[in-house]
């Protein structure tokens, strides 16, 4: 069972495989997401851990201009 940080149970409805992209990122990703009854979607630590080399390499190369 999935639960919030405060211990409240979160209803889930299985998994869904999605193809998606991140803003300003040149690559698309395919990932198996857990579908849950939440107000805002999050990218989990499992995704970040799996793709850390691609993401951190891009952050190092792509340095956005800060105004």
Order of alpha helices (4+ residues) and beta strands (2+ residues): beta-beta-beta-beta-alpha-alpha
